[in-house]
């Protein structure tokens, strides 16, 4: 640690955001460009280099956080980039999108604001690209083995890159017209500009990974054809089967799934569309669901010029301090957090019927009301107690021209006769792909990774799963592996 007293003398300072009135007029990232690097060396100095790095354990990737914090505090960016990339293929993604369980596990967070680990990570990644410290790493020789990866989200891309670096010939199949999965069509550009994704895809291509877009496996290419062409198949199809809301009025026009709405906004940013067919412009928008996807809808609707936006969260408003009994350190606590989108909605007063940040907590939807033309016009809701039971006398009505359902995902899409049926892979009791401890499904040579098998989760878990699955596939193909695995160790036997 460069400064033994850094955690005592330096206050926490996060990457500053651009003024709300400025950033809601564009789709650029919410942060002030160029403002991170000047402050990050002192922020890294706050790391205590504690004897037991709980931040390391809290990170699914096992990121070597104290090591690269120390290197950043000494301005050794090359070594910091090497240590960061040793455990994380895509730190510019996680540094922007991850909710940072590492910071919840920071020892400093016991009684002070945690180290800005996520900001340090993003800074190292950006500096690595700026200084040419993230060159392609193609293999010295090819193994002669071939692997198909179905799905190009963070889990699929991480698996593909690791396998290509191990010398295998890897082809990634993506049903959309562009590579990236939810990173491309789902995550708004104001959270992560797509240039970060495109730059990393260029690295993968230079390392030998091939991409087949607009290709749905199970339709354009059969599962039998895929298995006949490749020695192994990795299913990284995500958990895209969205949850429904079974209430009266669900059939009304204007009641849409969040993941039908968000990709259209991304396509506008890509230049495919001039205006989204589901644009919130001039509409009263109600978002059902209090998670990150709902917040993404909130920020998108604000930028599209919604007349009002309200986000409904069925849970009570959490506290601003950790509950030391229910959620003791170093667990990740449920706290009242203000995202960039909530800050925007609050300052612009887009939801006068809700809290200052456009959220209504402890609110459950009863039904949707519509007009004679069959279009949604209002949302009927009620307050609920901790057990989600309706509170008498708490019913209210919100105007709504557009309702977005952001209720999460139950597992991978399962189309009768589609990919999963053609392969004959089993599902577990949760409806996700069943697999053993080494990521293998019941079909030999077919592996499952990411949200498709884990269930809906975080981007950092997707990258961790992809890396671990790559090690499992490499071991299955060759009988050994030198690929690091953050989840399944290969230095000792492991039962299925």
N, C-alpha and C positions, 0 to 999 in steps of 0.2 A: 504494500500500500504506500503510495507516494506521500500522502499527508496523513499521519496517524490521528490528527485531530480534525480531519475534514468533516466528519459527521457531526462534530460539535460546532464548527465555525461557519459552515456553509449551509444555508437553507435550501430546501428543495425548490427547484425551478423547472417547470415543465416547458416543453416546446410551445411557444406562444402561438395562439390562433389569430388569423386575420380578423379584422373587425367584421361583425355580423353583417352590417349593411353592405359591405364590400363582397363578402364571399357568397352570399345568397344570390348574387347576380351572375355567377358563373359556376362551372362544375370542377374547377381546380381544387386541389387538396386544401383543406381548411387551415393548414399551418402557414406561418410566415416563412416564405422562401429564404433560405440562407441564414435563418436565425438559430438553427440548432447547433451547428458546429462551434460557434464562438462560446457557447455556455457549457458544452458537454464535458470538457475536460475537468472542470471544477465539480460538476455533478458526479462524475466517476470517482472523484476524490472522496466522496461521501461513503463509498464502500468500505466497510470495516475489515474486510478480509477475515471474517470471523472463523473460528476453528471448525465449526460444523456449518457449511453453507446450505442452509435450508432453501435458499433461492434455487440452488442447483437441483435439489430434490423436488422442489415444487414444479420445475419445468419438465414437461413430458419429453422434451428432447435431451434433457440432461445438459443444457448449455453450461459452458464453463464460465459462469458469470463473474466470479471474483477475479479470474485470470484476465479476461479482456477488460474489465473495469480498471484494473491496475495498469494495463498496457495503454489504455486510452488516457488515463491520468498522466502518463509519461509521454504522451503524444507519439507512441510507437504504433502507428496505424497499420503498418504491414503485418506486424505480429498479431495485433488485435484482430485483423481480418482473417488471418490464418486460424486463430483459435475459434473464432465465431463460426467460420465455415466448416470447421472440423466436426461440428454437431448439427448444423442447420444449413440446408440447401438454399433456403429462401428467406434470409433474415430481413430483407426489405419488405416482405409480405407480413411476417409475424411482428416486425417492429411497428407496423401500422395497424394491423387488424387484431392482434391477439389481446385479450383482456388482462394479460400479465399476471397469471397466478404466481409467477416468480416474485413479484413485488409484494404480494400478500404474505409470502414466506420469508421475506427479507427480515433478518434479525433486527435491523434498525426500526422496523415497523412495529415492534413490540410497544414502543412508547414515543415514536417520532414518525414523521412522514418517511416512507420507504425511499430507497435509492431509485432514481428514474431509470430503471433497468431497460425498459422498453424503448425509451428515447435514446439511450446509449447504443442499443442494438441497431436501431434505424440509422443512427449517425455513422456507425462503423460500416454498415452495408453501403450507404450512400458514398462515403469516402472511398471505400474499396472500388466502386465503379468509377468514381471521378479520377482516381489515381492509377487505374488499370491493374488493380490487385485482384480481379476476379476473372482471369482468363479462362477460356475453355480448357478442360482437362480430358482430352480424348485418350482412350486406352493405348498402351504401347502395342498390344496385339489383340486380335479377336479370338474368342473362344470357340467359334463355330456354332454356338447355341443361339437360338432365337426366342424372343419373348414378345408376346402381345400384351399391351396394357389397354384395357377398355375404360376410358374415362380420363379426362385431362385436367381434373381439379388438382389441388395441392398434393393429395395423396398419390394420385397417378403420376404426376410430374416428378415427385420425389423418388418414387420407385423407379421410374424410367431413367432418371439421371444416374442413380446409383448403379443400376444394372448395366447401363451403357459404359460407365466408368470401369466396371468390372470386366468389360470386354465382350459382353453379349450384344447381339444385334436386336435392337428394341424398336418396335413400331407402336405408336399410340393412336388409338381409334377414338374419335370424338364425333358425336352425332350433330353437334352444332357446326355452324360455318366457320367458327374461329376457335382456337385452342384456349383453354383456361378454366372451363367449368364455371362455378360460381364466381371465381375471381374475375372472369370476363363478363358474364351475364348474371348479375345478382348483387355483387358488391358495387355500390355507387362510386363513381370516379372521385367524388369529393372525399372519400375515405382512402382510396388508393388509386392514383392515376394509372391508366393502363400501360403507360410507357415502362413502368417497372416490370410488368408482366412480359411485355414484348422484348425487353432487353434480356430477361432471363431465358425466354424461349429461344432467342438467338444463340445463347450459350449452349443450350441443349442441342440445338440443331448442329452447331459446330462440333459437338462431342459425338455426333453420329445418330442421335435419336431422330426417327422419322415420324411424321405426323400425317394422319389420314383424317381430314375433316369431312363434314357432311356425310358421314358414314355411320349408320346405325347397325351395330352388330346384332344379329338376330333377324334383321330385315335385309339390309344391303349385302351383308356378309353373314352366312349362317354360322352357328356355333361349330358345326362339324367342319366347315371349311377352315375356321380359325384354328381349331385343334389340329387339323391336318397340316397346316402351314407352320405351326410354331411348337417349340418344345415345352413351353410353359405359357400359361395365360394368367394375367393378374386382373381381377375385377375391382375396379376403382370407380364404380358407377354412381357413388354418392347415395344419399338418402333424400331422394327427390319426391317421394310420395307424401304430399302435403296433407296435414290434418284438416278435417272439415269442421264446420260449425252447424250442427243439426238444430236449427231453430226456424220457426215460421218466417217466411219471406226470403229464405236463402236463395230461392230461384229468381228473385228480381234482378233485372238488368242493373248493372252498376255495383253489384256485390261480387268482388273479384278476389282471387288469391294474390297475396303479395308477390309471389314468384311468377305471376303472369304480368304484374305491373312493373316491377323493378327492371327486368331485362329490356323492356321497351325503352326505358329512359337511358339505359346503357347503349342501346342501338342508336338513339339520337346523338349521343356523344361520339359514337363511332362514325357518324355521318350516313348511316343507312336510312334514317328517317328524318324528316324535317320536324315533325311533331309526333309525339306518342299518341296512338289511338286511345289510350287510357289516361291522357294528360289530366292532371288535377287543376289545371288553370280555371279559375273562377268558380271552382266547386267547393262545397262543404265536405270535407273528408273526415271520415272516422276510421281509425285503425284499431282493429281488434287484436290485441296481443301486446304484451309489454316488453318483449325482448329486443335483441339487437336488430332483427329483421324489421320489426315495427319501427324502430328508430330510423332505420335506413329509409323506410317509406316516408317517415315524417320529414326528414331532410330533403328528400326528393320532391315531395308535394310542396314544400315551402319554395323550392327553386322553380317549380313549375307555375307558381303564382296562385296557389289555392286561396279561396276566400277565407277558409278557416280549416284548421286541422286539430283533431283531438285523438289522443292515443289512450286506449282503455287497457288497464292492467288489472287482472282479477285478484292479484295479491295486494295486501295492504302496503302502504308506503313504508319502506324499510327505514331503519335509523341511519344516522350519519356516522355513528361510531360502532365499532365491532362489539357484538354481544359475546363477551368473554366466556359465558356459560354455554350457550348454544353453538357458537362458532369460534372456539378459541384459536389463538395463533398457533400454528401457521396455516390453518385452513383458509380457503378462499371465502371471504364473508359476503353475504348479501347486504349491500349498502345502498344508500340513496346516492346515485351517481348522475352527473349531468354530462351527457354526451354533447358533441358539437351541435347535433340536430336539436336537442332539447334547449340548448342555449339560444339557438336561432329562433325557435318557436316562442320561447319566453320573451326575448327582447322585442320580437315583432308582434307579440300579443295575438297570435293566430288562433287561439282557442279561449275566448273569454269565459266559456262555460266550465273550463277545466282549471287545474293548477297553473301556476305561472309558467311552467315548462311544457304545457299542453297535455299533461298526463292526468287521467282520472284513475286513482287507485281504488282497490276493493270494489271494482265495477264489473258486473256480469251482464252480457247481452241476453235480453229476453226474446226479442223478435225485431224484424225489419218491416217498416211500413212503406208502401209504394203508392204511386198514382195510377190513374186509369190506364195509362200506357204501359204499365208493368215495370216502371223504373223506380228504384229505391229513392225515398225522400226523407226517411227518418229512421233513427235507431232508438228502440225502447230498451232501457237498461235499468238495473237495480243495484243498490249497494249490497255487499255481502260481508258476512263475518269471517273469522279466521278459518272456519270449516266450509267456507264458500256457500253458506246458506243465505238466502235472500233476507234482507232486513225490511220488515214491514214499514211502509210509508216512505221508502227511499227511491221509489221509481221516478224516472225522469226521461225526457225525450230530447234527443239531439237532432238537429237538421243534418241531412246527409244526402249528397248527390253521388258520392263515391265511397264505398266501404271496402276496406282492404283487410283480408284475413291473414294475419301473421301469427299463426298458431303452432309453428314448428312442423317437423316432418317425422313420419313414423318409420321410414326405412326405404329401401330401394323400390323403384317402380317394378311391379310384377305384372306384366302384360301376358295374358294367356297365349301360349305358343311362342312367346318371345325368347330373349336370350337366356333367362334363368331356367325356363322350362326346357329349352333345347339342350342346355348343358346338363340338366338334371341335378343342379346343386340344391342342397337342403337349406331351409330357413329355420331359425330357432324360434322359441316361443315369443320373442319380441317382434318377429317379422323381418329380421335382418339376416344376412348371410351367415350360416353356421360355419364355424372353422375350428381348428384345433389350436394348440399353443404356438404352432409354427405357421399360422395363417393359411393352412391348407384346408380346402373344402373337402367334402366327401368324394369329389371327383379328382383322381390323381392328376397332378400337374396343373390344377386350377386353384388359384390362391385368391383370397379376399382381403381387401384393405380399406382403411378409411371409414367414412360414415356408413358405407354399404354394409359393413360388418360390425362396426362399433356402435352405430346409431349416431344421430345428429350430435355433433361435437364441435370443438374449436379448431381453427386453422393450425394451431401448433400441434394438436393431436393428429391432424391429417398428415402433416409432414413427418411426424414421428412414426406413424403407422407405415407410411410409404417407405421410409428408410429401413424399418424393421422387416417389412415384407420383402424388400429387395435382398436383404441378407438371407432370408428364408429361401427365396427362389434360387439364389446363387448357391446356397448349400445343397438344395435339392438337385440342381443341375450338375454340380461338380463334386459333391461329397465333402466340400469344405468351403469356407468363406472367409475373406479378409475384410468384408464390409462391416462397418460398425452398426450395431443394433441397439437403439435406446430402450427397447422393450423386452426382446427375447435374447438372452445371452447364448453364445455358441461355444463358450469355453467349457461347458459341462453339459451332460445329458439333461434333457428336459422331457418330461412325460407329456403326452398329448392332453 
